[in-house]
Amino acid sequence: MTIAEWPEVGPVPSSMRAVTFREFGPPEVLRMEMMPTPEPKSNEVLVRVAAVSVGRLLDLVARSGNHPYAHFVFPHILGADHSGVVAALGSGVLSVQVGDKVATLPPIFPEDDEMARSGFSELSPALEIIGTHRQGAYAEYVAVPAVNVRTVPEGMTPQEASAVVLSGSVAMNQFNRIGGIAQGTRVIVPGATSALGSTTALLARHLGGEVIVTSRSEEKRQKLRDLGFNHVLDVADENFADQARAAFGGNGAQVIVDNLGDEATWRRGFDALAPGGTVVSSGAFLGLEVPVNLKRLYSLGQRVVGVRTGNLTSLDNLWTHVNAGFRAVVDRSFPLERAAEAHRYVEAGENVGRVTLYVE
């Protein structure tokens, strides 16, 4: 995999290269063109982009026209979680300096509404996302709120930084919402080869959890073993719950993070859930409705928790571990001008971990 370089910054040009789309459709609607370089507003920074993640919902589904809450003004630039070098500062910015290497969390949170005051700013109806509600980072430059960027530790690559900043923040918020992961917490992560799934599983292990990961593909299960996971199962196996309990020494899972929404996977996961256990959901790209046995739920004191995305608190929690060496998996990286090819690769489901674009 080509490792992107952190770019040098100098005078900011008036125009830049960007991958845009002017209509919904297949990957071929993406094209490179020249666009005006954005100017940072008050409390914003201009980032010279080094790498940007390719996301399923925020990029592929959005490009197809099926994003559930996006209304684009064409031409639009995709690109949410990204890394780069600060090229210019808007007024009032004191947290970073020009030349700092940074990663950006894409949700933009309102500072003062009911959800923000209650500690759930990511649930605000006024939430915006870079690359969805405003122009994104499939470009040489992007303007973002200074509060959303974090300086990158020495030795971290641009691809690593863009891969971990959103997925890691979502995973950390999933764990924060249920009281955290302690040493020995029994965790199952179905579909652990996706960008979010792999990061969730790695973070649970990093925090001390005992982790079972799953994939329906033997080839991908081998890649999970190569990542050092000892308990790698096929959730499609009808004996999955028994196998999971055996791996946990006869106990059920205390936490299941199911970001899939597949009915059979959900059912088998619940069969493996311990009394008092929690299922966390932050995605449903395989299905929107799953069965819940309410008698079992209340009899065993189990719960289901939905977590939309990360927030600034989970970003700060995550970045403590990033500074200590935590990393997400980068599967493959494509140059920006091959964005359509990267979209086709992710659509095919071939990746294990995050796919990124790099900007030369």
VENMOCOR-V894593 format. One record per residue. N is the residue number from 0. RES is the residue in one small letter. SS is DSSP state (alpha for helix, beta for strand, coil for the rest). PHI is phi in whole degrees, -180 to 180 (* if undefined). D_FIRST is the distance of its C-alpha to the first C-alpha in Angstrom with 2 decimals. Layout:
# VENMOCOR-V894593
n:N res:RES ss:SS phi:PHI d_first:D_FIRST
n:N res:RES ss:SS phi:PHI d_first:D_FIRST
This chain:
# VENMOCOR-V894593
n:0 res:m ss:coil phi:* d_first:0.00
n:1 res:t ss:coil phi:-68 d_first:3.80
n:2 res:i ss:coil phi:-93 d_first:6.24
n:3 res:a ss:coil phi:-66 d_first:9.29
n:4 res:e ss:coil phi:-94 d_first:12.58
n:5 res:w ss:coil phi:-70 d_first:15.70
n:6 res:p ss:coil phi:-72 d_first:17.96
n:7 res:e ss:coil phi:-78 d_first:21.39
n:8 res:v ss:coil phi:-117 d_first:24.28
n:9 res:g ss:coil phi:-147 d_first:27.51
n:10 res:p ss:coil phi:-59 d_first:30.06
n:11 res:v ss:coil phi:-84 d_first:29.01
n:12 res:p ss:coil phi:-74 d_first:29.42
n:13 res:s ss:coil phi:-79 d_first:31.65
n:14 res:s ss:beta phi:-135 d_first:29.16
n:15 res:m ss:beta phi:-146 d_first:25.42
n:16 res:r ss:beta phi:-80 d_first:22.85
n:17 res:a ss:beta phi:-151 d_first:22.27
n:18 res:v ss:beta phi:-92 d_first:21.30
n:19 res:t ss:beta phi:-122 d_first:24.58
n:20 res:f ss:beta phi:-140 d_first:26.51
n:21 res:r ss:coil phi:-115 d_first:30.26
n:22 res:e ss:coil phi:-160 d_first:31.05
n:23 res:f ss:coil phi:-76 d_first:29.87
n:24 res:g ss:coil phi:161 d_first:28.33
n:25 res:p ss:coil phi:-72 d_first:25.34
n:26 res:p ss:alpha phi:-54 d_first:21.89
n:27 res:e ss:alpha phi:-65 d_first:23.48
n:28 res:v ss:alpha phi:-73 d_first:25.59
n:29 res:l ss:coil phi:-76 d_first:22.70
n:30 res:r ss:beta phi:-150 d_first:23.08
n:31 res:m ss:beta phi:-87 d_first:22.42
n:32 res:e ss:beta phi:-152 d_first:25.59
n:33 res:m ss:beta phi:-89 d_first:27.15
n:34 res:m ss:beta phi:-134 d_first:28.51
n:35 res:p ss:beta phi:-62 d_first:30.63
n:36 res:t ss:coil phi:-72 d_first:28.88
n:37 res:p ss:coil phi:-68 d_first:30.12
n:38 res:e ss:coil phi:-110 d_first:32.42
n:39 res:p ss:coil phi:-70 d_first:32.33
n:40 res:k ss:coil phi:-86 d_first:35.53
n:41 res:s ss:coil phi:-55 d_first:37.42
n:42 res:n ss:coil phi:66 d_first:35.33
n:43 res:e ss:beta phi:-116 d_first:32.06
n:44 res:v ss:beta phi:-125 d_first:29.26
n:45 res:l ss:beta phi:-97 d_first:27.29
n:46 res:v ss:beta phi:-106 d_first:23.54
n:47 res:r ss:beta phi:-81 d_first:21.41
n:48 res:v ss:beta phi:-70 d_first:18.36
n:49 res:a ss:beta phi:-107 d_first:14.92
n:50 res:a ss:beta phi:-150 d_first:13.12
n:51 res:v ss:beta phi:-144 d_first:14.90
n:52 res:s ss:beta phi:-76 d_first:14.68
n:53 res:v ss:coil phi:-106 d_first:15.56
n:54 res:g ss:coil phi:-102 d_first:18.57
n:55 res:r ss:alpha phi:-69 d_first:20.71
n:56 res:l ss:alpha phi:-74 d_first:24.10
n:57 res:l ss:alpha phi:-71 d_first:23.58
n:58 res:d ss:alpha phi:-118 d_first:21.59
n:59 res:l ss:alpha phi:-67 d_first:21.97
n:60 res:v ss:alpha phi:-66 d_first:25.53
n:61 res:a ss:alpha phi:-63 d_first:26.52
n:62 res:r ss:alpha phi:-61 d_first:25.46
n:63 res:s ss:alpha phi:-75 d_first:27.48
n:64 res:g ss:coil phi:94 d_first:30.54
n:65 res:n ss:coil phi:-109 d_first:30.94
n:66 res:h ss:coil phi:-65 d_first:30.06
n:67 res:p ss:coil phi:-71 d_first:33.10
n:68 res:y ss:coil phi:-140 d_first:33.82
n:69 res:a ss:coil phi:-114 d_first:32.27
n:70 res:h ss:coil phi:-130 d_first:34.40
n:71 res:f ss:coil phi:-90 d_first:32.52
n:72 res:v ss:coil phi:-109 d_first:34.04
n:73 res:f ss:coil phi:-84 d_first:32.41
n:74 res:p ss:coil phi:-74 d_first:30.44
n:75 res:h ss:beta phi:-118 d_first:28.10
n:76 res:i ss:coil phi:-111 d_first:24.74
n:77 res:l ss:coil phi:-78 d_first:22.69
n:78 res:g ss:coil phi:114 d_first:20.28
n:79 res:a ss:coil phi:-102 d_first:21.42
n:80 res:d ss:coil phi:-77 d_first:19.44
n:81 res:h ss:beta phi:-150 d_first:17.66
n:82 res:s ss:beta phi:-135 d_first:17.22
n:83 res:g ss:beta phi:174 d_first:18.38
n:84 res:v ss:beta phi:-120 d_first:21.20
n:85 res:v ss:beta phi:-64 d_first:24.87
n:86 res:a ss:beta phi:-103 d_first:26.34
n:87 res:a ss:beta phi:-161 d_first:29.87
n:88 res:l ss:beta phi:-119 d_first:32.17
n:89 res:g ss:coil phi:-78 d_first:34.72
n:90 res:s ss:coil phi:-64 d_first:38.13
n:91 res:g ss:coil phi:87 d_first:38.60
n:92 res:v ss:coil phi:-88 d_first:35.10
n:93 res:l ss:coil phi:-123 d_first:35.42
n:94 res:s ss:coil phi:-79 d_first:32.56
n:95 res:v ss:coil phi:-137 d_first:29.84
n:96 res:q ss:coil phi:-128 d_first:29.99
n:97 res:v ss:coil phi:-58 d_first:28.46
n:98 res:g ss:coil phi:100 d_first:25.40
n:99 res:d ss:coil phi:-70 d_first:24.48
n:100 res:k ss:beta phi:-85 d_first:20.90
n:101 res:v ss:beta phi:-138 d_first:21.28
n:102 res:a ss:beta phi:-122 d_first:20.05
n:103 res:t ss:beta phi:-121 d_first:22.34
n:104 res:l ss:coil phi:-81 d_first:23.92
n:105 res:p ss:coil phi:-78 d_first:24.85
n:106 res:p ss:beta phi:-66 d_first:28.29
n:107 res:i ss:beta phi:-109 d_first:31.15
n:108 res:f ss:coil phi:-101 d_first:34.09
n:109 res:p ss:coil phi:-66 d_first:37.78
n:110 res:e ss:coil phi:-81 d_first:39.44
n:111 res:d ss:coil phi:-149 d_first:42.74
n:112 res:d ss:coil phi:-141 d_first:43.49
n:113 res:e ss:alpha phi:-58 d_first:44.66
n:114 res:m ss:alpha phi:-70 d_first:41.26
n:115 res:a ss:alpha phi:-63 d_first:40.02
n:116 res:r ss:alpha phi:-67 d_first:43.26
n:117 res:s ss:coil phi:-91 d_first:42.88
n:118 res:g ss:coil phi:90 d_first:39.38
n:119 res:f ss:coil phi:-124 d_first:37.57
n:120 res:s ss:alpha phi:-61 d_first:36.43
n:121 res:e ss:alpha phi:-69 d_first:33.58
n:122 res:l ss:alpha phi:-99 d_first:36.38
n:123 res:s ss:coil phi:-64 d_first:38.18
n:124 res:p ss:coil phi:-65 d_first:39.07
n:125 res:a ss:coil phi:-94 d_first:38.26
n:126 res:l ss:coil phi:-58 d_first:34.58
n:127 res:e ss:beta phi:-122 d_first:32.23
n:128 res:i ss:beta phi:-130 d_first:28.44
n:129 res:i ss:beta phi:-60 d_first:26.31
n:130 res:g ss:coil phi:90 d_first:24.99
n:131 res:t ss:coil phi:-116 d_first:27.83
n:132 res:h ss:coil phi:-93 d_first:31.11
n:133 res:r ss:beta phi:-148 d_first:30.01
n:134 res:q ss:coil phi:-63 d_first:27.46
n:135 res:g ss:coil phi:-108 d_first:23.87
n:136 res:a ss:coil phi:-111 d_first:20.63
n:137 res:y ss:coil phi:-77 d_first:19.11
n:138 res:a ss:beta phi:-163 d_first:20.47
n:139 res:e ss:coil phi:-75 d_first:20.57
n:140 res:y ss:beta phi:-138 d_first:23.19
n:141 res:v ss:beta phi:-148 d_first:24.57
n:142 res:a ss:beta phi:-98 d_first:27.76
n:143 res:v ss:beta phi:-140 d_first:27.86
n:144 res:p ss:beta phi:-63 d_first:30.47
n:145 res:a ss:alpha phi:-61 d_first:30.26
n:146 res:v ss:alpha phi:-67 d_first:31.10
n:147 res:n ss:alpha phi:-90 d_first:27.81
n:148 res:v ss:beta phi:-103 d_first:25.53
n:149 res:r ss:beta phi:-131 d_first:24.75
n:150 res:t ss:beta phi:-69 d_first:23.71
n:151 res:v ss:coil phi:-92 d_first:20.42
n:152 res:p ss:coil phi:-66 d_first:20.87
n:153 res:e ss:coil phi:-59 d_first:19.98
n:154 res:g ss:coil phi:92 d_first:16.63
n:155 res:m ss:coil phi:-82 d_first:15.00
n:156 res:t ss:coil phi:-83 d_first:11.92
n:157 res:p ss:alpha phi:-58 d_first:12.55
n:158 res:q ss:alpha phi:-64 d_first:10.18
n:159 res:e ss:alpha phi:-62 d_first:12.02
n:160 res:a ss:alpha phi:-66 d_first:15.24
n:161 res:s ss:alpha phi:-71 d_first:15.08
n:162 res:a ss:alpha phi:-72 d_first:14.14
n:163 res:v ss:alpha phi:-97 d_first:17.13
n:164 res:v ss:alpha phi:-66 d_first:19.84
n:165 res:l ss:alpha phi:-89 d_first:21.28
n:166 res:s ss:alpha phi:-58 d_first:20.45
n:167 res:g ss:alpha phi:-67 d_first:21.51
n:168 res:s ss:alpha phi:-69 d_first:24.62
n:169 res:v ss:alpha phi:-64 d_first:25.61
n:170 res:a ss:alpha phi:-60 d_first:25.27
n:171 res:m ss:alpha phi:-65 d_first:27.28
n:172 res:n ss:alpha phi:-66 d_first:29.87
n:173 res:q ss:alpha phi:-56 d_first:30.20
n:174 res:f ss:alpha phi:-75 d_first:31.12
n:175 res:n ss:alpha phi:-60 d_first:33.27
n:176 res:r ss:alpha phi:-66 d_first:35.30
n:177 res:i ss:coil phi:-111 d_first:36.37
n:178 res:g ss:coil phi:94 d_first:37.18
n:179 res:g ss:coil phi:96 d_first:33.98
n:180 res:i ss:coil phi:-110 d_first:32.47
n:181 res:a ss:coil phi:-101 d_first:34.48
n:182 res:q ss:coil phi:-58 d_first:34.01
n:183 res:g ss:coil phi:88 d_first:34.34
n:184 res:t ss:coil phi:-58 d_first:34.22
n:185 res:r ss:beta phi:-88 d_first:33.57
n:186 res:v ss:beta phi:-126 d_first:30.79
n:187 res:i ss:beta phi:-116 d_first:29.55
n:188 res:v ss:beta phi:-123 d_first:26.47
n:189 res:p ss:coil phi:-68 d_first:26.57
n:190 res:g ss:coil phi:60 d_first:23.50
n:191 res:a ss:coil phi:-83 d_first:21.26
n:192 res:t ss:coil phi:-101 d_first:17.99
n:193 res:s ss:coil phi:-71 d_first:18.10
n:194 res:a ss:alpha phi:-60 d_first:16.64
n:195 res:l ss:alpha phi:-71 d_first:20.17
n:196 res:g ss:alpha phi:-61 d_first:21.17
n:197 res:s ss:alpha phi:-66 d_first:18.46
n:198 res:t ss:alpha phi:-67 d_first:19.02
n:199 res:t ss:alpha phi:-61 d_first:22.76
n:200 res:a ss:alpha phi:-65 d_first:22.74
n:201 res:l ss:alpha phi:-65 d_first:20.78
n:202 res:l ss:alpha phi:-69 d_first:23.11
n:203 res:a ss:alpha phi:-59 d_first:26.15
n:204 res:r ss:alpha phi:-67 d_first:25.30
n:205 res:h ss:alpha phi:-60 d_first:24.62
n:206 res:l ss:coil phi:-82 d_first:28.05
n:207 res:g ss:coil phi:108 d_first:29.75
n:208 res:g ss:coil phi:-72 d_first:29.98
n:209 res:e ss:beta phi:-95 d_first:30.31
n:210 res:v ss:beta phi:-119 d_first:27.84
n:211 res:i ss:beta phi:-104 d_first:27.88
n:212 res:v ss:beta phi:-116 d_first:24.89
n:213 res:t ss:beta phi:-134 d_first:25.23
n:214 res:s ss:coil phi:-157 d_first:23.62
n:215 res:r ss:coil phi:-83 d_first:25.51
n:216 res:s ss:coil phi:-101 d_first:22.87
n:217 res:e ss:alpha phi:-64 d_first:23.07
n:218 res:e ss:alpha phi:-60 d_first:19.50
n:219 res:k ss:alpha phi:-73 d_first:18.41
n:220 res:r ss:alpha phi:-62 d_first:21.13
n:221 res:q ss:alpha phi:-66 d_first:19.64
n:222 res:k ss:alpha phi:-67 d_first:16.31
n:223 res:l ss:alpha phi:-68 d_first:18.62
n:224 res:r ss:alpha phi:-63 d_first:20.40
n:225 res:d ss:alpha phi:-63 d_first:17.27
n:226 res:l ss:coil phi:-81 d_first:17.00
n:227 res:g ss:coil phi:97 d_first:20.52
n:228 res:f ss:coil phi:-81 d_first:22.76
n:229 res:n ss:coil phi:-87 d_first:26.05
n:230 res:h ss:beta phi:-112 d_first:27.60
n:231 res:v ss:beta phi:-123 d_first:25.63
n:232 res:l ss:beta phi:-124 d_first:27.99
n:233 res:d ss:coil phi:-104 d_first:28.44
n:234 res:v ss:coil phi:-69 d_first:30.24
n:235 res:a ss:coil phi:-78 d_first:31.67
n:236 res:d ss:coil phi:-70 d_first:33.82
n:237 res:e ss:coil phi:-63 d_first:37.39
n:238 res:n ss:coil phi:-94 d_first:37.75
n:239 res:f ss:alpha phi:-56 d_first:34.83
n:240 res:a ss:alpha phi:-60 d_first:37.16
n:241 res:d ss:alpha phi:-65 d_first:38.86
n:242 res:q ss:alpha phi:-65 d_first:35.60
n:243 res:a ss:alpha phi:-66 d_first:34.39
n:244 res:r ss:alpha phi:-63 d_first:37.74
n:245 res:a ss:alpha phi:-63 d_first:37.64
n:246 res:a ss:alpha phi:-65 d_first:34.26
n:247 res:f ss:coil phi:-94 d_first:35.84
n:248 res:g ss:coil phi:70 d_first:38.91
n:249 res:g ss:coil phi:95 d_first:41.08
n:250 res:n ss:coil phi:-103 d_first:40.26
n:251 res:g ss:coil phi:-83 d_first:38.79
n:252 res:a ss:beta phi:-74 d_first:35.83
n:253 res:q ss:beta phi:-86 d_first:36.74
n:254 res:v ss:beta phi:-139 d_first:33.86
n:255 res:i ss:beta phi:-124 d_first:32.01
n:256 res:v ss:beta phi:-107 d_first:29.34
n:257 res:d ss:coil phi:-109 d_first:29.39
n:258 res:n ss:coil phi:-103 d_first:27.35
n:259 res:l ss:coil phi:-102 d_first:27.87
n:260 res:g ss:coil phi:82 d_first:31.55
n:261 res:d ss:coil phi:-79 d_first:31.97
n:262 res:e ss:alpha phi:-61 d_first:35.63
n:263 res:a ss:alpha phi:-67 d_first:35.33
n:264 res:t ss:alpha phi:-63 d_first:32.54
n:265 res:w ss:alpha phi:-60 d_first:34.65
n:266 res:r ss:alpha phi:-63 d_first:37.75
n:267 res:r ss:alpha phi:-68 d_first:36.28
n:268 res:g ss:alpha phi:-63 d_first:34.77
n:269 res:f ss:alpha phi:-61 d_first:38.20
n:270 res:d ss:alpha phi:-63 d_first:39.76
n:271 res:a ss:coil phi:-97 d_first:37.67
n:272 res:l ss:beta phi:-84 d_first:38.46
n:273 res:a ss:beta phi:-76 d_first:40.87
n:274 res:p ss:beta phi:-54 d_first:44.01
n:275 res:g ss:beta phi:80 d_first:43.20
n:276 res:g ss:beta phi:-79 d_first:39.54
n:277 res:t ss:beta phi:-130 d_first:37.45
n:278 res:v ss:beta phi:-104 d_first:35.13
n:279 res:v ss:beta phi:-110 d_first:32.83
n:280 res:s ss:beta phi:-127 d_first:31.47
n:281 res:s ss:coil phi:-130 d_first:29.05
n:282 res:g ss:coil phi:-176 d_first:28.26
n:283 res:a ss:coil phi:-156 d_first:29.87
n:284 res:f ss:coil phi:-77 d_first:27.73
n:285 res:l ss:coil phi:-99 d_first:29.22
n:286 res:g ss:coil phi:171 d_first:32.77
n:287 res:l ss:coil phi:-107 d_first:35.05
n:288 res:e ss:coil phi:-128 d_first:37.98
n:289 res:v ss:coil phi:-135 d_first:38.26
n:290 res:p ss:coil phi:-78 d_first:41.45
n:291 res:v ss:coil phi:-131 d_first:42.70
n:292 res:n ss:coil phi:-84 d_first:45.63
n:293 res:l ss:alpha phi:-66 d_first:47.56
n:294 res:k ss:alpha phi:-61 d_first:50.01
n:295 res:r ss:alpha phi:-67 d_first:47.31
n:296 res:l ss:alpha phi:-60 d_first:45.60
n:297 res:y ss:alpha phi:-80 d_first:48.75
n:298 res:s ss:alpha phi:-67 d_first:50.17
n:299 res:l ss:coil phi:-101 d_first:47.14
n:300 res:g ss:coil phi:64 d_first:46.44
n:301 res:q ss:coil phi:-89 d_first:42.92
n:302 res:r ss:beta phi:-150 d_first:41.22
n:303 res:v ss:beta phi:-121 d_first:38.57
n:304 res:v ss:beta phi:-125 d_first:36.78
n:305 res:g ss:beta phi:-97 d_first:34.82
n:306 res:v ss:coil phi:-129 d_first:32.29
n:307 res:r ss:coil phi:-69 d_first:31.18
n:308 res:t ss:coil phi:-162 d_first:28.45
n:309 res:g ss:coil phi:-85 d_first:27.98
n:310 res:n ss:coil phi:-143 d_first:30.32
n:311 res:l ss:alpha phi:-68 d_first:30.65
n:312 res:t ss:alpha phi:-67 d_first:32.16
n:313 res:s ss:alpha phi:-68 d_first:29.35
n:314 res:l ss:alpha phi:-63 d_first:26.87
n:315 res:d ss:alpha phi:-64 d_first:28.91
n:316 res:n ss:alpha phi:-60 d_first:29.09
n:317 res:l ss:alpha phi:-61 d_first:25.34
n:318 res:w ss:alpha phi:-67 d_first:24.68
n:319 res:t ss:alpha phi:-59 d_first:26.95
n:320 res:h ss:alpha phi:-79 d_first:24.59
n:321 res:v ss:alpha phi:-62 d_first:21.44
n:322 res:n ss:alpha phi:-64 d_first:23.30
n:323 res:a ss:coil phi:-92 d_first:24.00
n:324 res:g ss:coil phi:116 d_first:20.40
n:325 res:f ss:coil phi:-68 d_first:19.76
n:326 res:r ss:coil phi:-137 d_first:16.24
n:327 res:a ss:coil phi:-94 d_first:15.04
n:328 res:v ss:coil phi:-91 d_first:12.27
n:329 res:v ss:beta phi:-105 d_first:9.14
n:330 res:d ss:beta phi:-77 d_first:8.38
n:331 res:r ss:beta phi:-159 d_first:6.11
n:332 res:s ss:beta phi:-133 d_first:6.34
n:333 res:f ss:beta phi:-116 d_first:8.61
n:334 res:p ss:beta phi:-66 d_first:10.81
n:335 res:l ss:alpha phi:-53 d_first:14.21
n:336 res:e ss:alpha phi:-69 d_first:16.08
n:337 res:r ss:alpha phi:-106 d_first:14.30
n:338 res:a ss:alpha phi:-60 d_first:15.54
n:339 res:a ss:alpha phi:-62 d_first:17.74
n:340 res:e ss:alpha phi:-64 d_first:15.10
n:341 res:a ss:alpha phi:-63 d_first:13.31
n:342 res:h ss:alpha phi:-63 d_first:16.87
n:343 res:r ss:alpha phi:-64 d_first:17.57
n:344 res:y ss:alpha phi:-64 d_first:14.63
n:345 res:v ss:alpha phi:-69 d_first:15.89
n:346 res:e ss:alpha phi:-59 d_first:19.43
n:347 res:a ss:coil phi:-75 d_first:18.91
n:348 res:g ss:coil phi:69 d_first:18.15
n:349 res:e ss:coil phi:-87 d_first:15.25
n:350 res:n ss:coil phi:-83 d_first:13.15
n:351 res:v ss:coil phi:-122 d_first:13.63
n:352 res:g ss:coil phi:102 d_first:13.34
n:353 res:r ss:beta phi:-85 d_first:12.50
n:354 res:v ss:beta phi:-101 d_first:10.79
n:355 res:t ss:beta phi:-130 d_first:10.62
n:356 res:l ss:beta phi:-108 d_first:11.29
n:357 res:y ss:beta phi:-120 d_first:10.99
n:358 res:v ss:coil phi:-108 d_first:14.11
n:359 res:e ss:coil phi:-90 d_first:14.42
